[in-house]
Amino acid sequence: MMATRTGQRTLLGVVCVGTATLIVIGRGAPPPAFIVLVVGTFVAFAALIWSLAHAQLVGARALILACIALTIFAVAVPPRASKDVYAYVMYGRIVAQHHASPYTHAPAEYPNDPALQRVQESFKNTKSVYGPVFTGVSAVGMGVCGSSPLCGRMFFQTLEALAVLGAALLVLRATGSWAAASFVGLNPVMLVSVVNGAHPDGLVATGLLAAIVIARERPVLAGAVLGIVTLIKINALLPAFVLIAWLLVRDDKRKAAIIGLTTAVLLVAGYLAAGGSRAWSPLHPTALLVSHNSIWYSVARWMTNALTGDGWTYARAADYAAHFVPTLGLIVALTIALLVAAGRSREHGPVPVVAGALAVYVLASPYVLPWYTAPLIPLLAMRWRSRTTWLLLSYSALLFLAYPSRYPVHRSFTGLILPTTLASVLPVVEVIVLVVIIASAWRPRQKQRPVPAPAEPSAAHLT
């Protein structure tokens, strides 16, 4: 490991160049070159964090400038790997320009809207699955941007840029470690998938971390933040529930009650204001999705083949598996997440508890994408010394590499490297990491001599 100032500067330069290249090319590079680029960038990133943690020889100013420069660059460049941002633009325009609800009206219902042509085909007939707060923010932004596509996509990218910088600052204030802050601010997943891709998971990450940090001293504010986070993406309910449960069992029942009640009131009020059950209805078809990168994709294919025959047509078997497998997968993922959280609850502080539950959800959920790891990354940064943190960082790199692993039209050897290998490798890795996390959560705790370590973050660190 490079332990010189020149070595750290070299690693920082490799991370910056590699991340910027990933932002520019998206999935445009040939598979072998893309593999080398992703692996090289993530290895340099891991080496930089490890080196900074042991001896910070490069100045804080250089780290700040690198983080800000990459963030600005990620906002300036149009999204390459994912075009989801144009769906956000359209959902906001449905409210701001067409005075309708994106929960009851799909983008395709507005064929003359100039933003529709940029929306992916899969989203044109899909109603919004995002929470009322995100929809409200989208409407405000699109009301200002009007029909400008540049303003539209940069609005959402800027939101995520501010969120990622905010998360890095929260980690720095809570830990006092530039290595931990760089774990967030220079992370390729955060910069490429979240900021450049403009996915709202960055907002969820920052809000969740802020709620954890202030939960003990400012329970009302923490509950309000959790309420807002769940009104951005509903899957934030899992970490919110785990945090409240930890407070109830290990800290202060009164604080847990305040946070839980505040969160619940805001969540219910938000969805009632957005249309009640009509705002919930688009979530149902989304809950039945299974991504190619999930361990449940192989289960669905196996079940379809197993049921075909004996009176079952392939179409009937596929339809049955498409409903049964994601439902089973979600139940299993949530159950294991809560079991891991229960095992982790013996540790001091809520960070490892919430991180454990989130890690299981990312690994075992039927539908998983690279930016779904964003809420987990700041929590991992708070515990960068943990071997599990580095294991999950490696998994996030593999997930980043895998998306989207589609089979090419012209099937050459190099074109099949990613989809063939990752279709077989990624589910195995997910199962192995799950087993490690479960075993780590429930292994017997041994008394150890106290070692110097940052105290559990509190509101005092932020004032």
Solvent accessible surface area in square Angstrom, and as a share of the most:
residue,aa,sasa,rsa
1,M,147,0.66
2,M,96,0.43
3,A,72,0.55
4,T,82,0.48
5,R,136,0.50
6,T,101,0.58
7,G,6,0.06
8,Q,0,0.00
9,R,140,0.51
10,T,66,0.38
11,L,16,0.08
12,L,16,0.08
13,G,32,0.31
14,V,67,0.39
15,V,0,0.00
16,C,30,0.18
17,V,103,0.59
18,G,6,0.06
19,T,0,0.00
20,A,25,0.19
21,T,47,0.27
22,L,2,0.01
23,I,1,0.00
24,V,66,0.38
25,I,53,0.27
26,G,5,0.05
27,R,70,0.26
28,G,66,0.63
29,A,24,0.18
30,P,88,0.56
31,P,34,0.21
32,P,53,0.33
33,A,50,0.39
34,F,6,0.02
35,I,44,0.22
36,V,110,0.63
37,L,38,0.19
38,V,2,0.01
39,V,73,0.42
40,G,34,0.33
41,T,2,0.01
42,F,11,0.05
43,V,92,0.53
44,A,7,0.05
45,F,0,0.00
46,A,27,0.21
47,A,18,0.14
48,L,0,0.00
49,I,0,0.00
50,W,98,0.34
51,S,5,0.03
52,L,8,0.04
53,A,28,0.21
54,H,118,0.53
55,A,42,0.33
56,Q,76,0.34
57,L,57,0.28
58,V,2,0.01
59,G,41,0.39
60,A,32,0.25
61,R,190,0.69
62,A,37,0.29
63,L,5,0.02
64,I,72,0.37
65,L,109,0.54
66,A,12,0.09
67,C,16,0.09
68,I,72,0.37
69,A,60,0.46
70,L,9,0.04
71,T,4,0.02
72,I,111,0.56
73,F,72,0.30
74,A,0,0.00
75,V,15,0.09
76,A,55,0.42
77,V,16,0.09
78,P,51,0.32
79,P,1,0.00
80,R,108,0.39
81,A,42,0.32
82,S,8,0.05
83,K,79,0.33
84,D,16,0.08
85,V,0,0.00
86,Y,29,0.11
87,A,0,0.00
88,Y,1,0.00
89,V,11,0.06
90,M,0,0.00
91,Y,8,0.03
92,G,0,0.00
93,R,15,0.06
94,I,0,0.00
95,V,48,0.27
96,A,28,0.21
97,Q,68,0.30
98,H,61,0.27
99,H,155,0.69
100,A,26,0.20
101,S,33,0.22
102,P,2,0.01
103,Y,7,0.03
104,T,43,0.25
105,H,64,0.28
106,A,8,0.07
107,P,0,0.00
108,A,38,0.29
109,E,89,0.40
110,Y,37,0.14
111,P,98,0.62
112,N,145,0.74
113,D,9,0.05
114,P,65,0.41
115,A,14,0.11
116,L,21,0.10
117,Q,133,0.59
118,R,99,0.36
119,V,5,0.03
120,Q,61,0.27
121,E,133,0.60
122,S,85,0.55
123,F,41,0.17
124,K,37,0.16
125,N,120,0.61
126,T,47,0.27
127,K,78,0.33
128,S,1,0.01
129,V,35,0.20
130,Y,24,0.09
131,G,0,0.00
132,P,22,0.14
133,V,44,0.25
134,F,6,0.03
135,T,13,0.08
136,G,33,0.32
137,V,54,0.31
138,S,1,0.01
139,A,14,0.11
140,V,105,0.61
141,G,2,0.02
142,M,1,0.00
143,G,45,0.44
144,V,123,0.71
145,C,14,0.08
146,G,25,0.24
147,S,71,0.46
148,S,46,0.30
149,P,54,0.34
150,L,103,0.51
151,C,49,0.29
152,G,0,0.00
153,R,16,0.06
154,M,62,0.28
155,F,52,0.22
156,F,2,0.01
157,Q,0,0.00
158,T,56,0.33
159,L,39,0.19
160,E,2,0.01
161,A,6,0.05
162,L,113,0.56
163,A,6,0.05
164,V,1,0.00
165,L,56,0.28
166,G,23,0.22
167,A,0,0.00
168,A,12,0.09
169,L,97,0.48
170,L,28,0.14
171,V,0,0.00
172,L,33,0.16
173,R,104,0.38
174,A,4,0.03
175,T,24,0.14
176,G,61,0.58
177,S,25,0.16
178,W,66,0.23
179,A,3,0.02
180,A,0,0.00
181,A,8,0.07
182,S,6,0.04
183,F,1,0.00
184,V,0,0.00
185,G,1,0.01
186,L,2,0.01
187,N,0,0.00
188,P,0,0.00
189,V,1,0.00
190,M,0,0.00
191,L,0,0.00
192,V,11,0.06
193,S,11,0.07
194,V,0,0.00
195,V,0,0.00
196,N,4,0.02
197,G,4,0.04
198,A,1,0.01
199,H,2,0.01
200,P,1,0.01
201,D,5,0.03
202,G,0,0.00
203,L,40,0.20
204,V,5,0.03
205,A,0,0.00
206,T,27,0.15
207,G,12,0.12
208,L,1,0.01
209,L,1,0.01
210,A,22,0.17
211,A,0,0.00
212,I,6,0.03
213,V,2,0.01
214,I,9,0.05
215,A,1,0.01
216,R,52,0.19
217,E,92,0.41
218,R,97,0.36
219,P,19,0.12
220,V,95,0.54
221,L,85,0.42
222,A,0,0.00
223,G,0,0.00
224,A,27,0.21
225,V,29,0.16
226,L,1,0.00
227,G,0,0.00
228,I,81,0.41
229,V,4,0.02
230,T,0,0.00
231,L,9,0.05
232,I,12,0.06
233,K,23,0.10
234,I,36,0.18
235,N,48,0.24
236,A,4,0.03
237,L,66,0.33
238,L,17,0.09
239,P,1,0.01
240,A,2,0.01
241,F,118,0.49
242,V,3,0.02
243,L,0,0.00
244,I,33,0.17
245,A,35,0.27
246,W,10,0.04
247,L,1,0.00
248,L,84,0.42
249,V,108,0.62
250,R,110,0.40
251,D,62,0.32
252,D,46,0.24
253,K,139,0.59
254,R,169,0.62
255,K,48,0.20
256,A,2,0.02
257,A,62,0.48
258,I,42,0.21
259,I,0,0.00
260,G,20,0.19
261,L,123,0.61
262,T,29,0.17
263,T,6,0.04
264,A,47,0.37
265,V,85,0.49
266,L,62,0.31
267,L,20,0.10
268,V,86,0.50
269,A,51,0.39
270,G,13,0.13
271,Y,8,0.03
272,L,122,0.61
273,A,94,0.73
274,A,28,0.22
275,G,21,0.20
276,G,13,0.13
277,S,89,0.58
278,R,149,0.54
279,A,2,0.02
280,W,107,0.38
281,S,64,0.41
282,P,10,0.06
283,L,31,0.15
284,H,124,0.55
285,P,78,0.49
286,T,45,0.26
287,A,52,0.41
288,L,43,0.21
289,L,82,0.41
290,V,34,0.19
291,S,10,0.06
292,H,106,0.47
293,N,11,0.06
294,S,0,0.00
295,I,26,0.13
296,W,25,0.09
297,Y,61,0.23
298,S,43,0.28
299,V,50,0.28
300,A,18,0.14
301,R,125,0.45
302,W,166,0.58
303,M,27,0.12
304,T,8,0.05
305,N,102,0.52
306,A,63,0.49
307,L,50,0.25
308,T,58,0.34
309,G,33,0.31
310,D,155,0.80
311,G,70,0.68
312,W,64,0.22
313,T,87,0.50
314,Y,134,0.51
315,A,75,0.58
316,R,130,0.48
317,A,0,0.00
318,A,34,0.26
319,D,83,0.43
320,Y,101,0.38
321,A,2,0.01
322,A,48,0.37
323,H,91,0.41
324,F,83,0.35
325,V,0,0.00
326,P,0,0.00
327,T,68,0.39
328,L,65,0.32
329,G,0,0.00
330,L,61,0.31
331,I,103,0.52
332,V,45,0.26
333,A,0,0.00
334,L,63,0.31
335,T,66,0.39
336,I,34,0.17
337,A,0,0.00
338,L,74,0.37
339,L,97,0.48
340,V,0,0.00
341,A,8,0.06
342,A,50,0.39
343,G,0,0.00
344,R,20,0.07
345,S,24,0.16
346,R,103,0.38
347,E,29,0.13
348,H,126,0.56
349,G,0,0.00
350,P,4,0.03
351,V,4,0.02
352,P,5,0.03
353,V,3,0.02
354,V,0,0.00
355,A,9,0.07
356,G,7,0.07
357,A,0,0.00
358,L,10,0.05
359,A,1,0.01
360,V,0,0.00
361,Y,32,0.12
362,V,4,0.02
363,L,0,0.00
364,A,1,0.01
365,S,4,0.02
366,P,6,0.04
367,Y,65,0.25
368,V,0,0.00
369,L,20,0.10
370,P,3,0.02
371,W,11,0.04
372,Y,40,0.15
373,T,3,0.02
374,A,0,0.00
375,P,12,0.07
376,L,5,0.02
377,I,4,0.02
378,P,0,0.00
379,L,2,0.01
380,L,12,0.06
381,A,0,0.00
382,M,24,0.11
383,R,84,0.31
384,W,25,0.09
385,R,137,0.50
386,S,30,0.19
387,R,211,0.77
388,T,24,0.14
389,T,3,0.01
390,W,45,0.16
391,L,59,0.29
392,L,8,0.04
393,L,10,0.05
394,S,69,0.45
395,Y,4,0.02
396,S,6,0.04
397,A,16,0.13
398,L,36,0.18
399,L,0,0.00
400,F,15,0.06
401,L,17,0.09
402,A,0,0.00
403,Y,40,0.15
404,P,25,0.16
405,S,18,0.11
406,R,171,0.62
407,Y,107,0.41
408,P,42,0.26
409,V,138,0.79
410,H,157,0.70
411,R,160,0.58
412,S,58,0.37
413,F,169,0.71
414,T,59,0.34
415,G,15,0.14
416,L,48,0.24
417,I,47,0.24
418,L,9,0.04
419,P,6,0.04
420,T,70,0.40
421,T,65,0.38
422,L,10,0.05
423,A,42,0.32
424,S,73,0.47
425,V,60,0.35
426,L,1,0.01
427,P,20,0.12
428,V,85,0.49
429,V,38,0.22
430,E,0,0.00
431,V,73,0.42
432,I,97,0.49
433,V,3,0.02
434,L,14,0.07
435,V,89,0.51
436,V,60,0.35
437,I,2,0.01
438,I,64,0.32
439,A,58,0.45
440,S,12,0.08
441,A,0,0.00
442,W,125,0.44
443,R,118,0.43
444,P,111,0.70
445,R,92,0.33
446,Q,151,0.67
447,K,210,0.89
448,Q,158,0.70
449,R,211,0.77
450,P,132,0.83
451,V,112,0.65
452,P,129,0.81
453,A,66,0.51
454,P,61,0.38
455,A,72,0.56
456,E,30,0.14
457,P,10,0.06
458,S,21,0.14
459,A,4,0.03
460,A,75,0.58
461,H,65,0.29
462,L,43,0.22
463,T,113,0.66
